[in-house]
Amino acid sequence: MDPVAFNLFGMEVRWYGVIISAAMIIGVLLAIRNGKKEGFVEDHILDVSLLALPLAVIGARLYYVIFNLELYQDNWLSMFNTRMGGMAIHGGLIGGILGGLIICFKRKMNVLKVADIVAPSVILGQAIGRWGNFINQEAHGGPTNLPWGIMVDGVKVHPTFLYESIWNLIIFVFLMKIFKNKKFDGQMASIYLIGYSIGRFFIEGLRTDSLMFGSFRVAQLISALMIASGILLYNLLKNKKIGPAYREN
């Protein structure tokens, strides 16, 4: 498939960017919807999005570049070109969390409640965004004879982007069901950490383009840490009462 969606004033606009942008817009609209149900002002959820999303993009790219510095030794300016891909979700999460925390403290918003609102948006955005990897023929697995394998450079390989997209959609549906009967603030965020990371840990083992730290796959190390953090967070919060949307002081 042609990675170029269309041309705008002589510049190529790639499907990767279109898909990622669509994922962001859908995620923001969902967060606003869920935020209203939790008692947040719509503009404050937009404020979170307007800072968290740019920092997420910067974090995703910076994370990828740091672990692939050898790719940019001959052309450092190319590290700013994201149209061909080269984004890492874990870096995006770090940047997005930082942006969200800044706005939450400024607006006196309940951080855990905001995290619960954002969790379904993030996992849905990830499910949609993985199709950008398909267009770019990246983030796939090794050779396979399975009937659902896809052809990349003449080789039939695991469509790991598809595995993760389906897994993320399952987690999304699960989170939205929990949202209706949430027991405590932070419940959805902790389940996101656990659920997403379990899938990512095993799917990462099939990929051929993993970022590496020595002989270890970075994504698997981070996923294991996120699973442990999610379990710890869940157990620390499960007996606490649901709080208001905003802090009093």
Secondary structure per residue as TSV (DSSP state, phi and psi in degrees):
chain	resnum	aa	ss	phi	psi
A	1	M	-	360.0	140.4
A	2	D	-	-66.9	121.7
A	3	P	S	-70.1	-12.4
A	4	V	E	-91.2	120.3
A	5	A	E	-77.2	-46.8
A	6	F	E	-167.1	172.6
A	7	N	E	-110.9	135.5
A	8	L	E	-126.4	111.8
A	9	F	T	53.0	41.2
A	10	G	T	83.4	-1.2
A	11	M	E	-107.2	134.6
A	12	E	E	-71.2	129.7
A	13	V	E	-109.0	115.8
A	14	R	E	-90.7	152.0
A	15	W	H	-58.7	-34.2
A	16	Y	H	-55.6	-48.9
A	17	G	H	-66.8	-39.1
A	18	V	H	-62.1	-45.1
A	19	I	H	-66.9	-44.0
A	20	I	H	-62.9	-41.5
A	21	S	H	-63.8	-42.3
A	22	A	H	-62.5	-40.6
A	23	A	H	-61.5	-41.0
A	24	M	H	-65.1	-45.7
A	25	I	H	-62.9	-46.3
A	26	I	H	-62.0	-41.0
A	27	G	H	-62.6	-42.0
A	28	V	H	-65.0	-44.9
A	29	L	H	-61.2	-40.0
A	30	L	H	-67.1	-40.5
A	31	A	H	-63.2	-40.2
A	32	I	H	-62.9	-44.5
A	33	R	H	-60.0	-49.4
A	34	N	H	-68.6	-34.0
A	35	G	H	-63.6	-40.2
A	36	K	H	-61.1	-39.6
A	37	K	H	-66.1	-25.7
A	38	E	T	-94.0	0.7
A	39	G	T	94.1	15.1
A	40	F	-	-91.0	150.0
A	41	V	-	-73.6	134.7
A	42	E	H	-56.2	-42.7
A	43	D	H	-62.2	-30.1
A	44	H	H	-72.7	-35.1
A	45	I	H	-67.2	-37.7
A	46	L	H	-64.0	-39.0
A	47	D	H	-59.5	-44.1
A	48	V	H	-59.1	-46.0
A	49	S	H	-64.3	-42.1
A	50	L	H	-66.7	-23.8
A	51	L	H	-98.6	-40.7
A	52	A	H	-66.2	-40.7
A	53	L	H	-66.1	-48.1
A	54	P	H	-61.0	-40.5
A	55	L	H	-68.2	-30.7
A	56	A	H	-66.2	-42.5
A	57	V	H	-63.9	-45.2
A	58	I	H	-62.3	-44.8
A	59	G	H	-63.4	-40.9
A	60	A	H	-63.6	-41.9
A	61	R	H	-72.9	-44.1
A	62	L	H	-61.3	-41.8
A	63	Y	H	-59.5	-46.0
A	64	Y	H	-64.7	-44.5
A	65	V	H	-63.3	-42.2
A	66	I	H	-57.1	-39.1
A	67	F	T	-89.5	1.9
A	68	N	T	-136.6	39.3
A	69	L	G	-57.2	-30.1
A	70	E	G	-64.6	-22.0
A	71	L	G	-73.9	-17.3
A	72	Y	G	-116.4	9.6
A	73	Q	S	-62.9	-34.9
A	74	D	S	-90.9	-13.6
A	75	N	-	-153.2	85.2
A	76	W	G	-64.0	-28.2
A	77	L	G	-66.0	-23.9
A	78	S	G	-67.2	-15.8
A	79	M	G	-68.0	-16.5
A	80	F	G	-90.0	-5.3
A	81	N	-	-90.9	105.1
A	82	T	-	-101.9	2.4
A	83	R	T	-67.9	-22.9
A	84	M	T	-93.3	4.3
A	85	G	-	103.9	-155.3
A	86	G	-	84.6	48.0
A	87	M	-	-123.9	142.7
A	88	A	-	-119.7	121.7
A	89	I	H	-59.9	-35.8
A	90	H	H	-65.7	-36.8
A	91	G	H	-66.5	-37.2
A	92	G	H	-63.1	-39.0
A	93	L	H	-64.5	-41.3
A	94	I	H	-61.5	-48.2
A	95	G	H	-64.0	-42.6
A	96	G	H	-64.8	-41.3
A	97	I	H	-63.3	-41.9
A	98	L	H	-59.2	-48.2
A	99	G	H	-62.1	-42.3
A	100	G	H	-63.0	-41.4
A	101	L	H	-63.9	-39.8
A	102	I	H	-59.9	-47.3
A	103	I	H	-69.9	-39.4
A	104	C	H	-59.5	-43.4
A	105	F	H	-70.6	-36.2
A	106	K	H	-67.5	-41.0
A	107	R	H	-94.2	2.2
A	108	K	T	58.0	40.9
A	109	M	B	-88.6	146.8
A	110	N	-	-67.6	109.3
A	111	V	H	-59.8	-45.4
A	112	L	H	-65.3	-37.9
A	113	K	H	-68.3	-39.3
A	114	V	H	-64.0	-40.4
A	115	A	H	-60.9	-38.3
A	116	D	H	-66.2	-37.2
A	117	I	H	-67.2	-41.5
A	118	V	H	-76.5	-30.9
A	119	A	H	-52.2	-49.4
A	120	P	H	-63.6	-36.1
A	121	S	H	-63.9	-41.7
A	122	V	H	-65.4	-47.8
A	123	I	H	-68.5	-34.6
A	124	L	H	-68.7	-41.7
A	125	G	H	-60.4	-38.4
A	126	Q	H	-65.7	-40.7
A	127	A	H	-61.7	-42.5
A	128	I	H	-71.4	-45.3
A	129	G	H	-60.4	-29.3
A	130	R	H	-60.1	-23.7
A	131	W	H	-71.7	-18.9
A	132	G	H	-65.9	-33.6
A	133	N	H	-65.3	-36.2
A	134	F	H	-63.0	-45.7
A	135	I	H	-61.0	-39.4
A	136	N	T	-82.7	-2.6
A	137	Q	T	57.3	47.2
A	138	E	-	-132.2	175.0
A	139	A	S	55.9	35.9
A	140	H	-	-102.8	173.2
A	141	G	B	-98.1	-167.3
A	142	G	S	-82.8	-177.0
A	143	P	B	-59.2	145.4
A	144	T	-	-151.5	155.8
A	145	N	-	-106.6	5.8
A	146	L	S	-64.5	145.3
A	147	P	T	-62.2	-23.3
A	148	W	T	-94.2	9.7
A	149	G	-	-63.3	156.0
A	150	I	E	-116.1	154.7
A	151	M	E	-90.5	124.5
A	152	V	E	-132.3	118.0
A	153	D	T	53.6	39.5
A	154	G	T	80.0	5.7
A	155	V	E	-119.1	135.5
A	156	K	E	-82.6	119.5
A	157	V	E	-128.6	164.8
A	158	H	-	-65.6	128.7
A	159	P	-	-83.1	72.6
A	160	T	H	-63.5	-26.5
A	161	F	H	-60.5	-38.7
A	162	L	H	-69.8	-42.0
A	163	Y	H	-56.5	-47.5
A	164	E	H	-70.0	-36.7
A	165	S	H	-61.7	-45.2
A	166	I	H	-64.9	-45.0
A	167	W	H	-59.4	-43.9
A	168	N	H	-64.8	-36.6
A	169	L	H	-65.2	-37.5
A	170	I	H	-62.9	-45.5
A	171	I	H	-63.6	-38.7
A	172	F	H	-59.6	-49.6
A	173	V	H	-60.2	-42.0
A	174	F	H	-62.2	-43.9
A	175	L	H	-64.6	-40.2
A	176	M	H	-67.3	-31.4
A	177	K	H	-69.6	-39.8
A	178	I	H	-65.5	-36.7
A	179	F	H	-55.8	-34.8
A	180	K	H	-69.0	-26.4
A	181	N	T	-132.6	44.7
A	182	K	-	-63.0	135.9
A	183	K	-	-95.0	-28.6
A	184	F	S	-158.2	154.4
A	185	D	T	-66.9	132.8
A	186	G	T	98.6	-6.0
A	187	Q	H	-63.6	-48.7
A	188	M	H	-69.1	-37.3
A	189	A	H	-63.9	-42.8
A	190	S	H	-68.9	-37.0
A	191	I	H	-69.1	-35.4
A	192	Y	H	-59.6	-48.1
A	193	L	H	-57.3	-43.8
A	194	I	H	-72.4	-52.5
A	195	G	H	-63.3	-52.0
A	196	Y	H	-60.2	-43.9
A	197	S	H	-69.7	-31.3
A	198	I	H	-62.7	-48.2
A	199	G	H	-62.7	-45.2
A	200	R	H	-63.1	-38.3
A	201	F	H	-58.1	-48.2
A	202	F	H	-77.6	-38.3
A	203	I	H	-66.0	-36.5
A	204	E	H	-58.2	-31.7
A	205	G	T	-64.7	-17.4
A	206	L	T	-93.1	-15.2
A	207	R	B	-77.4	155.5
A	208	T	S	-108.6	-2.7
A	209	D	S	-120.5	28.0
A	210	S	-	-63.2	141.7
A	211	L	-	-71.7	135.0
A	212	M	E	-116.2	147.6
A	213	F	E	-126.2	96.1
A	214	G	T	69.0	-124.5
A	215	S	T	-98.3	7.3
A	216	F	E	-105.0	144.6
A	217	R	E	-79.6	121.6
A	218	V	H	-58.7	-43.7
A	219	A	H	-61.1	-34.4
A	220	Q	H	-71.4	-38.5
A	221	L	H	-63.5	-46.1
A	222	I	H	-65.4	-39.3
A	223	S	H	-62.5	-42.3
A	224	A	H	-62.6	-40.4
A	225	L	H	-65.0	-40.3
A	226	M	H	-67.6	-37.2
A	227	I	H	-62.2	-48.0
A	228	A	H	-62.3	-41.5
A	229	S	H	-65.1	-40.7
A	230	G	H	-63.9	-42.5
A	231	I	H	-64.8	-44.0
A	232	L	H	-62.3	-46.9
A	233	L	H	-61.0	-43.8
A	234	Y	H	-59.4	-46.9
A	235	N	H	-70.8	-30.2
A	236	L	H	-72.9	-29.3
A	237	L	H	-103.3	-15.6
A	238	K	T	-62.3	-22.0
A	239	N	T	-100.6	5.6
A	240	K	S	-90.9	153.5
A	241	K	-	-82.1	156.1
A	242	I	-	-71.4	128.8
A	243	G	-	-98.8	177.5
A	244	P	-	-72.7	165.4
A	245	A	S	-68.8	-30.2
A	246	Y	B	-125.5	145.6
A	247	R	-	-75.4	149.1
A	248	E	-	-80.2	-25.4
A	249	N	-	-143.0	360.0
